[in-house]
């Protein structure tokens, strides 16, 4: 069975409740670099479901952190 990275990460978090998802994200922030692709997949899910206004806010937040 061939799974791509997105599918593997999605399967890992499917069925988790809000507290479990929060724990996964918080546990990945500032952790090992191998967690970064997983956060990217989760961010992609959020981005795809965001309004244009929410996307602009996310990019503005990112910009603020990159250009203090």
PDB file of N, CA, C and O in Angstrom:
ATOM      1  N   UNK A   1       0.840  -1.176   0.000  1.00  0.00           N
ATOM      2  CA  UNK A   1       0.000   0.000   0.000  1.00  0.00           C
ATOM      3  C   UNK A   1       0.889   1.245   0.000  1.00  0.00           C
ATOM      4  O   UNK A   1       1.756   1.387   0.862  1.00  0.00           O
ATOM      5  N   UNK A   2       0.677   2.139  -0.957  1.00  0.00           N
ATOM      6  CA  UNK A   2       1.430   3.373  -1.042  1.00  0.00           C
ATOM      7  C   UNK A   2       0.609   4.517  -0.462  1.00  0.00           C
ATOM      8  O   UNK A   2      -0.499   4.798  -0.917  1.00  0.00           O
ATOM      9  N   UNK A   3       1.170   5.169   0.547  1.00  0.00           N
ATOM     10  CA  UNK A   3       0.540   6.350   1.124  1.00  0.00           C
ATOM     11  C   UNK A   3       1.458   7.537   0.912  1.00  0.00           C
ATOM     12  O   UNK A   3       2.666   7.442   1.128  1.00  0.00           O
ATOM     13  N   UNK A   4       0.888   8.651   0.492  1.00  0.00           N
ATOM     14  CA  UNK A   4       1.735   9.828   0.440  1.00  0.00           C
ATOM     15  C   UNK A   4       1.725  10.492   1.811  1.00  0.00           C
ATOM     16  O   UNK A   4       0.949  10.114   2.689  1.00  0.00           O
ATOM     17  N   UNK A   5       2.576  11.466   1.984  1.00  0.00           N
ATOM     18  CA  UNK A   5       2.744  12.115   3.274  1.00  0.00           C
ATOM     19  C   UNK A   5       1.443  12.746   3.764  1.00  0.00           C
ATOM     20  O   UNK A   5       1.091  12.608   4.936  1.00  0.00           O
ATOM     21  N   UNK A   6       0.728  13.438   2.874  1.00  0.00           N
ATOM     22  CA  UNK A   6      -0.538  14.064   3.267  1.00  0.00           C
ATOM     23  C   UNK A   6      -1.524  13.023   3.796  1.00  0.00           C
ATOM     24  O   UNK A   6      -2.169  13.232   4.824  1.00  0.00           O
ATOM     25  N   UNK A   7      -1.633  11.908   3.089  1.00  0.00           N
ATOM     26  CA  UNK A   7      -2.565  10.858   3.515  1.00  0.00           C
ATOM     27  C   UNK A   7      -2.152  10.284   4.864  1.00  0.00           C
ATOM     28  O   UNK A   7      -2.998  10.064   5.732  1.00  0.00           O
ATOM     29  N   UNK A   8      -0.874  10.045   5.042  1.00  0.00           N
ATOM     30  CA  UNK A   8      -0.392   9.463   6.298  1.00  0.00           C
ATOM     31  C   UNK A   8      -0.678  10.391   7.475  1.00  0.00           C
ATOM     32  O   UNK A   8      -1.121   9.944   8.533  1.00  0.00           O
ATOM     33  N   UNK A   9      -0.425  11.676   7.285  1.00  0.00           N
ATOM     34  CA  UNK A   9      -0.669  12.635   8.366  1.00  0.00           C
ATOM     35  C   UNK A   9      -2.158  12.776   8.625  1.00  0.00           C
ATOM     36  O   UNK A   9      -2.593  12.820   9.776  1.00  0.00           O
ATOM     37  N   UNK A  10      -2.933  12.846   7.566  1.00  0.00           N
ATOM     38  CA  UNK A  10      -4.383  12.956   7.720  1.00  0.00           C
ATOM     39  C   UNK A  10      -4.936  11.755   8.469  1.00  0.00           C
ATOM     40  O   UNK A  10      -5.769  11.913   9.361  1.00  0.00           O
ATOM     41  N   UNK A  11      -4.490  10.572   8.123  1.00  0.00           N
ATOM     42  CA  UNK A  11      -4.962   9.373   8.812  1.00  0.00           C
ATOM     43  C   UNK A  11      -4.565   9.382  10.284  1.00  0.00           C
ATOM     44  O   UNK A  11      -5.309   8.890  11.133  1.00  0.00           O
ATOM     45  N   UNK A  12      -3.393   9.942  10.588  1.00  0.00           N
ATOM     46  CA  UNK A  12      -2.925   9.979  11.978  1.00  0.00           C
ATOM     47  C   UNK A  12      -3.815  10.858  12.853  1.00  0.00           C
ATOM     48  O   UNK A  12      -3.994  10.570  14.036  1.00  0.00           O
ATOM     49  N   UNK A  13      -4.370  11.920  12.289  1.00  0.00           N
ATOM     50  CA  UNK A  13      -5.145  12.860  13.101  1.00  0.00           C
ATOM     51  C   UNK A  13      -6.656  12.688  12.975  1.00  0.00           C
ATOM     52  O   UNK A  13      -7.408  13.262  13.763  1.00  0.00           O
ATOM     53  N   UNK A  14      -7.106  11.916  12.005  1.00  0.00           N
ATOM     54  CA  UNK A  14      -8.545  11.696  11.860  1.00  0.00           C
ATOM     55  C   UNK A  14      -9.107  11.028  13.099  1.00  0.00           C
ATOM     56  O   UNK A  14      -8.497  10.118  13.662  1.00  0.00           O
ATOM     57  N   UNK A  15     -10.267  11.485  13.515  1.00  0.00           N
ATOM     58  CA  UNK A  15     -10.932  10.888  14.661  1.00  0.00           C
ATOM     59  C   UNK A  15     -10.479  11.447  16.001  1.00  0.00           C
ATOM     60  O   UNK A  15     -11.008  11.064  17.044  1.00  0.00           O
ATOM     61  N   UNK A  16      -9.505  12.349  15.978  1.00  0.00           N
ATOM     62  CA  UNK A  16      -9.034  12.963  17.223  1.00  0.00           C
ATOM     63  C   UNK A  16     -10.030  14.034  17.647  1.00  0.00           C
ATOM     64  O   UNK A  16     -10.642  14.694  16.807  1.00  0.00           O
ATOM     65  N   UNK A  17     -10.187  14.199  18.959  1.00  0.00           N
ATOM     66  CA  UNK A  17     -11.053  15.268  19.434  1.00  0.00           C
ATOM     67  C   UNK A  17     -10.256  16.571  19.494  1.00  0.00           C
ATOM     68  O   UNK A  17      -9.055  16.586  19.225  1.00  0.00           O
ATOM     69  N   UNK A  18     -10.930  17.656  19.845  1.00  0.00           N
ATOM     70  CA  UNK A  18     -10.292  18.978  19.839  1.00  0.00           C
ATOM     71  C   UNK A  18      -9.099  19.015  20.789  1.00  0.00           C
ATOM     72  O   UNK A  18      -8.058  19.577  20.445  1.00  0.00           O
ATOM     73  N   UNK A  19      -9.230  18.434  21.963  1.00  0.00           N
ATOM     74  CA  UNK A  19      -8.115  18.427  22.916  1.00  0.00           C
ATOM     75  C   UNK A  19      -6.920  17.650  22.367  1.00  0.00           C
ATOM     76  O   UNK A  19      -5.774  18.074  22.521  1.00  0.00           O
ATOM     77  N   UNK A  20      -7.185  16.530  21.735  1.00  0.00           N
ATOM     78  CA  UNK A  20      -6.103  15.727  21.167  1.00  0.00           C
ATOM     79  C   UNK A  20      -5.409  16.458  20.021  1.00  0.00           C
ATOM     80  O   UNK A  20      -4.184  16.418  19.903  1.00  0.00           O
ATOM     81  N   UNK A  21      -6.200  17.130  19.175  1.00  0.00           N
ATOM     82  CA  UNK A  21      -5.610  17.900  18.084  1.00  0.00           C
ATOM     83  C   UNK A  21      -4.761  19.048  18.622  1.00  0.00           C
ATOM     84  O   UNK A  21      -3.682  19.332  18.102  1.00  0.00           O
ATOM     85  N   UNK A  22      -5.258  19.702  19.667  1.00  0.00           N
ATOM     86  CA  UNK A  22      -4.500  20.782  20.295  1.00  0.00           C
ATOM     87  C   UNK A  22      -3.178  20.253  20.826  1.00  0.00           C
ATOM     88  O   UNK A  22      -2.139  20.889  20.652  1.00  0.00           O
ATOM     89  N   UNK A  23      -3.208  19.115  21.462  1.00  0.00           N
ATOM     90  CA  UNK A  23      -1.999  18.503  22.016  1.00  0.00           C
ATOM     91  C   UNK A  23      -1.005  18.158  20.905  1.00  0.00           C
ATOM     92  O   UNK A  23       0.200  18.355  21.064  1.00  0.00           O
ATOM     93  N   UNK A  24      -1.504  17.650  19.796  1.00  0.00           N
ATOM     94  CA  UNK A  24      -0.633  17.306  18.671  1.00  0.00           C
ATOM     95  C   UNK A  24       0.061  18.555  18.139  1.00  0.00           C
ATOM     96  O   UNK A  24       1.270  18.551  17.909  1.00  0.00           O
ATOM     97  N   UNK A  25      -0.709  19.623  17.945  1.00  0.00           N
ATOM     98  CA  UNK A  25      -0.127  20.857  17.413  1.00  0.00           C
ATOM     99  C   UNK A  25       0.862  21.447  18.409  1.00  0.00           C
ATOM    100  O   UNK A  25       1.989  21.779  18.043  1.00  0.00           O
ATOM    101  N   UNK A  26       0.450  21.579  19.656  1.00  0.00           N
ATOM    102  CA  UNK A  26       1.338  22.163  20.658  1.00  0.00           C
ATOM    103  C   UNK A  26       2.602  21.324  20.853  1.00  0.00           C
ATOM    104  O   UNK A  26       3.683  21.869  21.078  1.00  0.00           O
ATOM    105  N   UNK A  27       2.467  20.019  20.767  1.00  0.00           N
ATOM    106  CA  UNK A  27       3.619  19.147  20.912  1.00  0.00           C
ATOM    107  C   UNK A  27       4.578  19.230  19.738  1.00  0.00           C
ATOM    108  O   UNK A  27       5.753  18.886  19.865  1.00  0.00           O
ATOM    109  N   UNK A  28       4.081  19.685  18.601  1.00  0.00           N
ATOM    110  CA  UNK A  28       4.912  19.792  17.407  1.00  0.00           C
ATOM    111  C   UNK A  28       5.620  21.131  17.306  1.00  0.00           C
ATOM    112  O   UNK A  28       6.689  21.225  16.702  1.00  0.00           O
ATOM    113  N   UNK A  29       5.034  22.169  17.892  1.00  0.00           N
ATOM    114  CA  UNK A  29       5.608  23.506  17.820  1.00  0.00           C
ATOM    115  C   UNK A  29       6.922  23.534  18.598  1.00  0.00           C
ATOM    116  O   UNK A  29       6.965  23.188  19.778  1.00  0.00           O
ATOM    117  N   UNK A  30       7.970  23.942  17.934  1.00  0.00           N
ATOM    118  CA  UNK A  30       9.274  24.037  18.572  1.00  0.00           C
ATOM    119  C   UNK A  30       9.914  22.687  18.858  1.00  0.00           C
ATOM    120  O   UNK A  30      10.953  22.613  19.514  1.00  0.00           O
ATOM    121  N   UNK A  31       9.295  21.627  18.369  1.00  0.00           N
ATOM    122  CA  UNK A  31       9.833  20.291  18.595  1.00  0.00           C
ATOM    123  C   UNK A  31      10.791  19.890  17.502  1.00  0.00           C
ATOM    124  O   UNK A  31      11.443  20.728  16.879  1.00  0.00           O
ATOM    125  N   UNK A  32      10.864  18.608  17.284  1.00  0.00           N
ATOM    126  CA  UNK A  32      11.769  18.078  16.274  1.00  0.00           C
ATOM    127  C   UNK A  32      11.352  18.538  14.879  1.00  0.00           C
ATOM    128  O   UNK A  32      10.166  18.710  14.596  1.00  0.00           O
ATOM    129  N   UNK A  33      12.334  18.730  14.025  1.00  0.00           N
ATOM    130  CA  UNK A  33      12.046  19.200  12.673  1.00  0.00           C
ATOM    131  C   UNK A  33      11.207  18.207  11.879  1.00  0.00           C
ATOM    132  O   UNK A  33      10.536  18.592  10.922  1.00  0.00           O
ATOM    133  N   UNK A  34      11.238  16.940  12.264  1.00  0.00           N
ATOM    134  CA  UNK A  34      10.448  15.963  11.514  1.00  0.00           C
ATOM    135  C   UNK A  34       8.950  16.213  11.677  1.00  0.00           C
ATOM    136  O   UNK A  34       8.156  15.672  10.907  1.00  0.00           O
ATOM    137  N   UNK A  35       8.541  17.030  12.671  1.00  0.00           N
ATOM    138  CA  UNK A  35       7.135  17.360  12.859  1.00  0.00           C
ATOM    139  C   UNK A  35       6.676  18.461  11.907  1.00  0.00           C
ATOM    140  O   UNK A  35       5.474  18.636  11.706  1.00  0.00           O
ATOM    141  N   UNK A  36       7.605  19.200  11.323  1.00  0.00           N
ATOM    142  CA  UNK A  36       7.246  20.331  10.479  1.00  0.00           C
ATOM    143  C   UNK A  36       6.402  19.960   9.255  1.00  0.00           C
ATOM    144  O   UNK A  36       5.456  20.687   8.952  1.00  0.00           O
ATOM    145  N   UNK A  37       6.688  18.882   8.544  1.00  0.00           N
ATOM    146  CA  UNK A  37       5.813  18.523   7.424  1.00  0.00           C
ATOM    147  C   UNK A  37       4.370  18.264   7.879  1.00  0.00           C
ATOM    148  O   UNK A  37       3.422  18.600   7.170  1.00  0.00           O
ATOM    149  N   UNK A  38       4.214  17.675   9.042  1.00  0.00           N
ATOM    150  CA  UNK A  38       2.870  17.424   9.563  1.00  0.00           C
ATOM    151  C   UNK A  38       2.132  18.712   9.841  1.00  0.00           C
ATOM    152  O   UNK A  38       0.944  18.833   9.539  1.00  0.00           O
ATOM    153  N   UNK A  39       2.836  19.683  10.421  1.00  0.00           N
ATOM    154  CA  UNK A  39       2.218  20.984  10.662  1.00  0.00           C
ATOM    155  C   UNK A  39       1.859  21.660   9.351  1.00  0.00           C
ATOM    156  O   UNK A  39       0.844  22.350   9.252  1.00  0.00           O
ATOM    157  N   UNK A  40       2.696  21.457   8.350  1.00  0.00           N
ATOM    158  CA  UNK A  40       2.402  22.023   7.030  1.00  0.00           C
ATOM    159  C   UNK A  40       1.131  21.443   6.436  1.00  0.00           C
ATOM    160  O   UNK A  40       0.335  22.171   5.843  1.00  0.00           O
ATOM    161  N   UNK A  41       0.934  20.156   6.587  1.00  0.00           N
ATOM    162  CA  UNK A  41      -0.278  19.507   6.084  1.00  0.00           C
ATOM    163  C   UNK A  41      -1.505  20.033   6.835  1.00  0.00           C
ATOM    164  O   UNK A  41      -2.543  20.299   6.231  1.00  0.00           O
ATOM    165  N   UNK A  42      -1.376  20.180   8.159  1.00  0.00           N
ATOM    166  CA  UNK A  42      -2.494  20.701   8.951  1.00  0.00           C
ATOM    167  C   UNK A  42      -2.786  22.152   8.580  1.00  0.00           C
ATOM    168  O   UNK A  42      -3.948  22.547   8.486  1.00  0.00           O
ATOM    169  N   UNK A  43      -1.730  22.951   8.367  1.00  0.00           N
ATOM    170  CA  UNK A  43      -1.929  24.338   7.940  1.00  0.00           C
ATOM    171  C   UNK A  43      -2.618  24.385   6.584  1.00  0.00           C
ATOM    172  O   UNK A  43      -3.480  25.232   6.351  1.00  0.00           O
ATOM    173  N   UNK A  44      -2.245  23.489   5.701  1.00  0.00           N
ATOM    174  CA  UNK A  44      -2.873  23.439   4.375  1.00  0.00           C
ATOM    175  C   UNK A  44      -4.375  23.201   4.502  1.00  0.00           C
ATOM    176  O   UNK A  44      -5.161  23.807   3.774  1.00  0.00           O
ATOM    177  N   UNK A  45      -4.778  22.326   5.420  1.00  0.00           N
ATOM    178  CA  UNK A  45      -6.206  22.064   5.648  1.00  0.00           C
ATOM    179  C   UNK A  45      -6.911  23.334   6.113  1.00  0.00           C
ATOM    180  O   UNK A  45      -7.997  23.667   5.639  1.00  0.00           O
ATOM    181  N   UNK A  46      -6.271  24.039   7.050  1.00  0.00           N
ATOM    182  CA  UNK A  46      -6.853  25.282   7.569  1.00  0.00           C
ATOM    183  C   UNK A  46      -6.940  26.321   6.455  1.00  0.00           C
ATOM    184  O   UNK A  46      -7.964  26.985   6.295  1.00  0.00           O
ATOM    185  N   UNK A  47      -5.869  26.456   5.692  1.00  0.00           N
ATOM    186  CA  UNK A  47      -5.824  27.441   4.611  1.00  0.00           C
ATOM    187  C   UNK A  47      -6.938  27.198   3.594  1.00  0.00           C
ATOM    188  O   UNK A  47      -7.624  28.133   3.182  1.00  0.00           O
ATOM    189  N   UNK A  48      -7.109  25.963   3.200  1.00  0.00           N
ATOM    190  CA  UNK A  48      -8.126  25.637   2.187  1.00  0.00           C
ATOM    191  C   UNK A  48      -9.535  25.952   2.676  1.00  0.00           C
ATOM    192  O   UNK A  48     -10.422  26.229   1.869  1.00  0.00           O
ATOM    193  N   UNK A  49      -9.747  25.913   3.979  1.00  0.00           N
ATOM    194  CA  UNK A  49     -11.079  26.143   4.544  1.00  0.00           C
ATOM    195  C   UNK A  49     -11.255  27.571   5.054  1.00  0.00           C
ATOM    196  O   UNK A  49     -12.295  27.900   5.624  1.00  0.00           O
ATOM    197  N   UNK A  50     -10.253  28.415   4.855  1.00  0.00           N
ATOM    198  CA  UNK A  50     -10.298  29.785   5.358  1.00  0.00           C
ATOM    199  C   UNK A  50     -10.917  30.733   4.340  1.00  0.00           C
ATOM    200  O   UNK A  50     -10.833  30.521   3.130  1.00  0.00           O
ATOM    201  N   UNK A  51     -11.536  31.775   4.859  1.00  0.00           N
ATOM    202  CA  UNK A  51     -12.031  32.840   3.994  1.00  0.00           C
ATOM    203  C   UNK A  51     -10.844  33.668   3.511  1.00  0.00           C
ATOM    204  O   UNK A  51      -9.734  33.538   4.026  1.00  0.00           O
ATOM    205  N   UNK A  52     -11.086  34.506   2.531  1.00  0.00           N
ATOM    206  CA  UNK A  52     -10.023  35.375   2.032  1.00  0.00           C
ATOM    207  C   UNK A  52      -9.531  36.299   3.144  1.00  0.00           C
ATOM    208  O   UNK A  52      -8.331  36.552   3.247  1.00  0.00           O
ATOM    209  N   UNK A  53     -10.433  36.801   3.969  1.00  0.00           N
ATOM    210  CA  UNK A  53     -10.045  37.678   5.082  1.00  0.00           C
ATOM    211  C   UNK A  53      -9.162  36.926   6.081  1.00  0.00           C
ATOM    212  O   UNK A  53      -8.168  37.470   6.561  1.00  0.00           O
ATOM    213  N   UNK A  54      -9.516  35.695   6.393  1.00  0.00           N
ATOM    214  CA  UNK A  54      -8.719  34.897   7.326  1.00  0.00           C
ATOM    215  C   UNK A  54      -7.351  34.598   6.735  1.00  0.00           C
ATOM    216  O   UNK A  54      -6.355  34.601   7.458  1.00  0.00           O
ATOM    217  N   UNK A  55      -7.284  34.339   5.435  1.00  0.00           N
ATOM    218  CA  UNK A  55      -5.993  34.089   4.786  1.00  0.00           C
ATOM    219  C   UNK A  55      -5.103  35.318   4.858  1.00  0.00           C
ATOM    220  O   UNK A  55      -3.908  35.216   5.134  1.00  0.00           O
ATOM    221  N   UNK A  56      -5.695  36.480   4.609  1.00  0.00           N
ATOM    222  CA  UNK A  56      -4.917  37.719   4.690  1.00  0.00           C
ATOM    223  C   UNK A  56      -4.381  37.925   6.098  1.00  0.00           C
ATOM    224  O   UNK A  56      -3.244  38.363   6.272  1.00  0.00           O
ATOM    225  N   UNK A  57      -5.187  37.615   7.098  1.00  0.00           N
ATOM    226  CA  UNK A  57      -4.752  37.766   8.483  1.00  0.00           C
ATOM    227  C   UNK A  57      -3.620  36.787   8.793  1.00  0.00           C
ATOM    228  O   UNK A  57      -2.662  37.148   9.477  1.00  0.00           O
ATOM    229  N   UNK A  58      -3.719  35.568   8.304  1.00  0.00           N
ATOM    230  CA  UNK A  58      -2.672  34.571   8.533  1.00  0.00           C
ATOM    231  C   UNK A  58      -1.361  35.021   7.895  1.00  0.00           C
ATOM    232  O   UNK A  58      -0.296  34.901   8.501  1.00  0.00           O
ATOM    233  N   UNK A  59      -1.444  35.538   6.671  1.00  0.00           N
ATOM    234  CA  UNK A  59      -0.240  35.993   5.980  1.00  0.00           C
ATOM    235  C   UNK A  59       0.325  37.227   6.687  1.00  0.00           C
ATOM    236  O   UNK A  59       1.543  37.362   6.808  1.00  0.00           O
ATOM    237  N   UNK A  60      -0.540  38.121   7.153  1.00  0.00           N
ATOM    238  CA  UNK A  60      -0.065  39.297   7.882  1.00  0.00           C
ATOM    239  C   UNK A  60       0.648  38.884   9.164  1.00  0.00           C
ATOM    240  O   UNK A  60       1.667  39.475   9.522  1.00  0.00           O
ATOM    241  N   UNK A  61       0.126  37.882   9.855  1.00  0.00           N
ATOM    242  CA  UNK A  61       0.773  37.373  11.067  1.00  0.00           C
ATOM    243  C   UNK A  61       2.127  36.783  10.733  1.00  0.00           C
ATOM    244  O   UNK A  61       3.109  37.042  11.428  1.00  0.00           O
ATOM    245  N   UNK A  62       2.186  35.994   9.677  1.00  0.00           N
ATOM    246  CA  UNK A  62       3.446  35.413   9.236  1.00  0.00           C
ATOM    247  C   UNK A  62       4.445  36.515   8.881  1.00  0.00           C
ATOM    248  O   UNK A  62       5.608  36.465   9.280  1.00  0.00           O
ATOM    249  N   UNK A  63       3.979  37.495   8.136  1.00  0.00           N
ATOM    250  CA  UNK A  63       4.843  38.600   7.737  1.00  0.00           C
ATOM    251  C   UNK A  63       5.397  39.322   8.972  1.00  0.00           C
ATOM    252  O   UNK A  63       6.581  39.655   9.024  1.00  0.00           O
ATOM    253  N   UNK A  64       4.543  39.557   9.947  1.00  0.00           N
ATOM    254  CA  UNK A  64       4.958  40.248  11.179  1.00  0.00           C
ATOM    255  C   UNK A  64       6.075  39.485  11.891  1.00  0.00           C
ATOM    256  O   UNK A  64       7.004  40.091  12.423  1.00  0.00           O
ATOM    257  N   UNK A  65       5.981  38.159  11.898  1.00  0.00           N
ATOM    258  CA  UNK A  65       6.994  37.338  12.559  1.00  0.00           C
ATOM    259  C   UNK A  65       8.303  37.288  11.771  1.00  0.00           C
ATOM    260  O   UNK A  65       9.378  37.124  12.348  1.00  0.00           O
ATOM    261  N   UNK A  66       8.202  37.429  10.465  1.00  0.00           N
ATOM    262  CA  UNK A  66       9.397  37.385   9.627  1.00  0.00           C
ATOM    263  C   UNK A  66      10.070  38.744   9.490  1.00  0.00           C
ATOM    264  O   UNK A  66      11.248  38.827   9.143  1.00  0.00           O
ATOM    265  N   UNK A  67       9.319  39.811   9.765  1.00  0.00           N
ATOM    266  CA  UNK A  67       9.820  41.174   9.603  1.00  0.00           C
ATOM    267  C   UNK A  67       9.499  42.009  10.838  1.00  0.00           C
ATOM    268  O   UNK A  67       8.689  42.934  10.771  1.00  0.00           O
ATOM    269  N   UNK A  68      10.132  41.685  11.967  1.00  0.00           N
ATOM    270  CA  UNK A  68       9.795  42.405  13.210  1.00  0.00           C
ATOM    271  C   UNK A  68      10.188  43.875  13.181  1.00  0.00           C
ATOM    272  O   UNK A  68       9.964  44.594  14.155  1.00  0.00           O
TER     273      UNK A  68
END
